[in-house]
Amino acid sequence: MRIAALAIAAGLGLSFVPTTAYAATYEELQQQVEDATATYEQASANVDKIKGEIDANEQRIADLEAEMPAQRERAAESVRNLYKLQQSGNGLVDLLLSSEDWSEFLATLTYLDRIQARNMDELKVLADMNAELQQERDTLSARHAKASQEADRALQAQQEALAAREEVRLQAIAQAEAERAAAEAAIAEAAKEAEENKTFTNASGQQANVSTPQDASPSVEADADEESTKQSDSSNEGSDSGDVVEQEPVEQAPIVSERDAFIAKWAPRIDAYLGGSPLGGHGRTFAEAAWDYNVDPRWSPAISCIESSKGAICFRPHNAWGWGNSSWSDWDSAIRSHVAGLSAGYGYTISTSAAKKYCPPTWQAWYSSVLSEMNCI
């Protein structure tokens, strides 16, 4: 008997509609993502725990059912033996009375008691096995019911986490559109500086070349449309699952599959972009951190290019982003810390307001150059 470790539908096309009232600010939305994801992970862990208990119950039931035929035969033989003893009662009395001495009498009596006790034990074993089998079946039914409840809880948590993530993306799209005029002006200024072969001082305090993208805003809208299409496809696949066995949750794609698909898409693209640099080979860490902290996966790698030539010229150990005065002992820790910082302090993706905060003196050139690099990933 199978039971889903995570009975979750990844698509948003199901009949369930999250009831969470989403907040107006990015920070509040991101906190909702983290809270809902944590709730999902806890519920999913509970489902996995219950599944292990169900497996143990099912194995014990199988063991008992395998032992039962032989025990029933032994019990039947015991009943026959007890019947024979009862029918030969007078003969047994004669056997005891014919004992030559007291010791032989006790030995004979003990022998007869042992025969009866052994036969009664076989009957008791059968009764105990029947009782245990029924108890295991009752427990299994209860475990299934609890697993279904936990799966429903995980489903709701997943829906809320995905909906909150989508709300953050939509907010980033709206912000990019609202800042379009400022972004176009920044790119125009950067283009003029690029024509004059000017450089700019980045957040690391180093000189960087100015580059310009074709568009004034990050392509977050295309990413959101692609994600919505993928979720819709997942919903359609889940709707054809057929009949469900009673007491058994439906096995469907969990939220972790969304994360895995996201990482599988972006890790190789980031690795290709960072190839040959000190940050090369860390595409998976960038992608994992981007999913975990709900950040555009291109953003941190692009900043590393502008601030340190992708980790080649760091002003602090493993600090490829001009990130304050921080330093780290390894790239993976540094990447996760930087992406988490972007999420907490700058939003989902690059914006002119984020650029003004990240690199105030030369934000136009910084915005244009980082966005240009993002579009290369």
N, C-alpha and C positions, 0 to 999 in steps of 0.2 A: 504494500500500500504506500502510495507516494503522497507527500504533502509539500507544498511550496515553501521553501525557506523564506521567501519574500513574496507574499501574494499581492503584487502591486501592478497596476496598469500604468505604463509610462506615459501614454498619451493623455492629452487634456480633453479629448472628445467624449469622455464617459459622462454618465448622468450626474455624477457628483460635481457639485459646484462649491469651491472653497468659500467660506463665509467670512474670512478675515477681511477687515476693513484696512486697506493699505494706507500707510502714512504718506505725507506729502514730501518729506525730505529723503534724500538719498541715504543718509546715515540710518534713519529709522527703517527704511526699506531693506537695507543690507542687514540690519540686526534681525529683521523678520526672516530673511533668508537663513541666517545662521541658526536662529532659534528653531525654525521649522525643520532644518536639516538635522539638527541635533535630536529633535524629537523623532524624526524618521529613523535615524541610526539606532536610537535606543529601542524603538519598537521592532526594528528589524533584528536587532540582537536578541530580543525576547522571542521572536519567532524562531530564530536559529536554535535557541536554548530549548524551546518546547519541541522542536523537531527532533532534537537529540533524545529527549525524554520519550517521544512517541516511538522512535526507532527502538529504544530499549523495551518499551511495552510490547511492541510488535514482535520482537525477537523472543521475549519470554512467552508470549502466547504461542508462537510457533514451536518453541521447545516443549511446552506443556501438551500441545496437541499431538506432537510427535511421540511423547511418552505415554499418552493416555491409553491407546489400544492395549499395550502390554500390561499396563497397570490394571485395566479393566479385566483382562484375562486372569491376572494373579488374584484379583479380588473375587472373581467368579469361582476360581478354584478354592479359595478360602471359604466361601459360602458352602460349597459342596463338602469340604472337610468338616466344617462346623456342624453341618446337617448330619453327617455320618457319626460324628461324636455324640450328637444328641440322640440319634436312633439306637446307638449301641450303649446306652447308659447303664443297663443292667450288667452288661459284660464288663464294663469298666469298674463297676462296684465289685464284681467278683474278682477282677484282676487285683484290685487294691486289697481285698480281704484275703487273698491267697498269698500275700506277702509273708515271708517266713519271719521277718523281724521288723522292728520299728524303722530302722534305717532304710530297708528296702521299700517299705511303705512310703516314707517321705520322698525317696528318689523317684518312685513311680508317680506319686502325686505331683512332684515338681515337673516331671517330664510331660504329664498331661496338661499342666498349666501353661507350659511353654508352647505346646502345640496350639492351644487355644489362643494364647496371647499373640503368637506369630500371625495366625489367621485374622485376628481382630486388627492387628497392626496394618495388614494389607488393606483391609477395608477402610481404616482410618486414613491411610495414605491416599486412597482414591477419593475419599470425601474431601480431604484437604486440597488435593489437586483440582477438584471440581470447584471448590470455593475460591482458590487462587485464580483459576482461569476466569471465573466470572468477575472477580475483582479487577483483574488486569483489563478485561474487556470494558468494564465500567470506567476505569481510569483512562483507557485509550479514548473512549468517547468524550470524556471531559477534557482531555488534552487537545483533541481536535477542535472542540468548541472554543477553548481558550486561544488556540493558534489562529482560528478564524477571527476572533475579536482583535488580537494583536495585529493581524494582517490588515484588518479594516482600519485600525489606528495608524498603521504605517502608510496605508494608502492615502488617508487624509493628510498626514504630515507631508508626504511627497507632493501631493497636489498643491498644498500651500507653499512649499518650498519652490516648486517650479513656477507657480503663479507669481510669487514674489520676485524670482529671478527675471521673469518676463517683464514685470513692472519696472524693475531697475533698467532693463534694456530700453524699454519704451521711454523712460525718463531721459536716458542718455540721447536718444534720437531727438526728443523734443528740445533738449538743451542745445544740441548741435545745430538744429534748425534756428533756434532763437539767437544763436551766436554767429549765424552765417555771415552777416555783414561784417562783424569784427574779424571773423576768420578770413574772409576774402581780402580785407584790408591788410591783415597781417601777412598773408601770402604775397600780396602785391608788393608790400614793402620788402619782404624777403627776396622776391624775384629781382627787384631793383638792386639790392645789395649783392646778389649773386652775379648779376651782370657786371657789376663794378669790381668783382673778385674780392669782395670783402669777406672777412670772417667775423665770428661773434664769440663772445665769451660764454661758455656753457656753465651749468651749475657747479661743475667740478673746478671752475676757474681756468680751464684750458681753452685754447682757441679751436674752433670747429668751423668747417666749411658750411656755407648756407646751401640748402637744397630746397626745391619747391615741388609740391605735389600738383596733380592736375585738378583735384577737387579740394574744396575748402573744408570739408568735414570728413571724419572717419566713416567708413562704410558699415556702420553698426546696423543700419536698417536692413541691408542685405543679409547680414548674419541672423537677424531676428526672423526674417522671412524664411530663411533656410531652416532655422530651428523649429519654427511653427509647422513647416511642411513635414519635417521629420517626425514631430510629435503626432501630427495628424495621421501619418502612415502607420505609426505604432499603434494608434487607437484603432485603425481599421483592421490591422492584423489581430488585435486582441478581441475584436468583436466576433470573429469567426471561430472561437475556441470550442464551441459545441457544448454538449451537456456536461454538467459538473457532478462528480460523485458526491453523494450526501455526506456532510460533515467534513469534506475535504476542500480547503481553499483552492481557488483557481491559480494555476502557475502561470504568471505573466511576467513581462520584463520589468525589473525593478529600476529604481532611480540610478543605481550604480551603473546600469547599462548606458544611461544617458551620459554619465561621467566618462565611462570607458570609450564611448563613441566620440565624445569631445576630445579626449586625450589622443585617441588614434588619429583624429583628423589634424590636430594642431601640432603635436610633437614632431612629426617628420618635417612639417613646413618650417617650424622654428629651427630645427637642426640644420636644414638646408640653408637657411638664412645665416646661421651662426657658424657654418662649416669652416674649419681652418683657424678659428679664433679660440682663445682660452675658454670661452663659454660654449664652444662646440660640444655636442653630445649631451647637453643639459636641456634639450627641448622638452623632454617628458616632465622635468621638474617645473619648467615654466608653464606647461599646459595644466599640470595638476594644480599648481598654485592658482592659476587663472580661474579654474573651475571652483576650487574650494573657497576663494575669496570673491568670486563673481566679478572678474575684471577681464577686459578685452585681452585675449592672449598675445596680441601683437605688441601691446604697449610697452611692457618692461623690456623685451628684447630690443625694441627700437630705441628706447632711451639709452640702453647700454652702448649702442652704436654711436650716438651723438656725444655721450659723456666720456667714453673710454675706448672707442674703437673696438667695441664688443669684448671688453675686459682686457685689452692689451696694454692700456695705459691707465691704471687705477691710482687715484690719489690717496687711497687707503686700501689696506689688504682686502681683496675680494669685494671692493666697493666699486662696481662698474657703472654706477648711476649718479654720481655726485650727490649721494644721499647723506646730507649732514656731515657729521664727522664719524660716521659708523664704520666699523670694520668687522669682518667675520673670519672664521677659521677655514671655511670651505664654501664652495659655490652654491651648493644646494640650500644651505641655511641662509645665505645671502639672498638668493632668488626669492625664497618664500617670504623672507622679511620684507623685501622691497615690494613684492606684489601685495602683501598684506597692508603695507603702508599706503600704496596707491589706493587701495579699496577704502581704507579708513579716512584718508585725507584729501583725495582728489577725485573720487568717483569711478564710474565704470570704465570710461575711456577718455582719450585726450579731448580737451576743450580749451578754448581760449582762456577761460577763467582758471583752469588747472595750470596752463602755461604761465600765466601771470604769477601764480603762487610758486611754481617750481623753479622758474628762472626769471625773476622780475626784471632785471635790467635789459635783457635782450629777448623778451618773451616772444616777439613776433618771429624772429629767426628760429628760435627754439621750437615754437609750435609748428612752423612750416617744415622744418627739417625732420622732426620726430614723425610728423604725419606722413611725410614722404617715405621715410623708412618703414613705417607701419604698412603702407600700401605695397611694399616690396615683399612682404611675408605671405 
